[in-house]
Amino acid sequence: MTTKKASEPRRCAVPGCGAAAFVEVILYDVYPYPDPDVFFEQDYTCPYLCGPHLLANERGADGVREPRTCVRYPYTNRNQAQGFSIYRPLA
């Protein structure tokens, strides 16, 4: 078993890519009722994207980015969870 060193660069999670990651992918949603809450966790179905796949992911997004909806993407949110992808720059 190999372990990833903290100093190793993160790689794009799109199958076959392996380029240096540009962003960390976060799955985000707002639960307004009964008590307001926010879901904000790394998208484990595609945790990192390089620049070109980030752009392709947003261009291919299908859905409305509002609370309690599901936005479908080419690369992220592969389990079609409620919410939408947001991105945290790695640099």
Residue pairs with C-beta under 8 A, 6 or more apart in sequence:
9 20
9 21
10 20
10 21
10 24
10 47
10 48
10 90
11 17
11 18
11 19
11 20
11 21
11 48
12 18
12 19
12 20
12 21
12 22
12 48
12 49
12 50
12 53
13 21
13 25
13 46
13 47
13 48
13 49
13 75
14 46
14 49
14 50
14 53
14 75
17 50
17 53
19 50
19 52
19 53
20 50
21 48
21 49
21 50
21 90
22 49
22 50
22 51
22 54
22 89
22 90
22 91
23 48
23 49
23 54
23 87
23 88
23 89
23 90
24 42
24 47
24 48
24 87
24 88
24 90
25 42
25 43
25 46
25 47
25 48
25 49
25 76
25 85
25 86
25 87
26 40
26 41
26 42
26 43
26 85
26 86
26 87
26 88
27 39
27 40
27 41
27 42
27 43
27 76
27 77
27 81
27 83
27 84
27 85
28 38
28 39
28 40
28 83
28 84
28 85
28 86
29 38
29 39
29 67
29 68
29 81
29 82
29 83
29 84
30 36
30 37
30 38
30 39
30 67
30 68
31 37
31 38
31 39
31 67
31 68
32 67
32 68
39 83
43 76
43 77
43 85
45 76
45 77
45 78
45 79
46 75
46 76
46 77
46 78
48 90
49 57
49 75
49 76
49 87
53 75
54 87
56 74
56 75
57 73
57 74
57 75
57 76
57 85
58 73
60 73
60 74
61 71
61 72
61 73
61 84
61 85
62 71
62 72
62 73
63 69
63 70
63 71
63 72
63 84
64 71
65 71
65 84
68 82
69 82
69 83
69 84
70 77
70 80
70 81
70 82
70 83
71 77
71 83
71 84
71 85
72 80
73 85
76 85
77 83
77 84
77 85
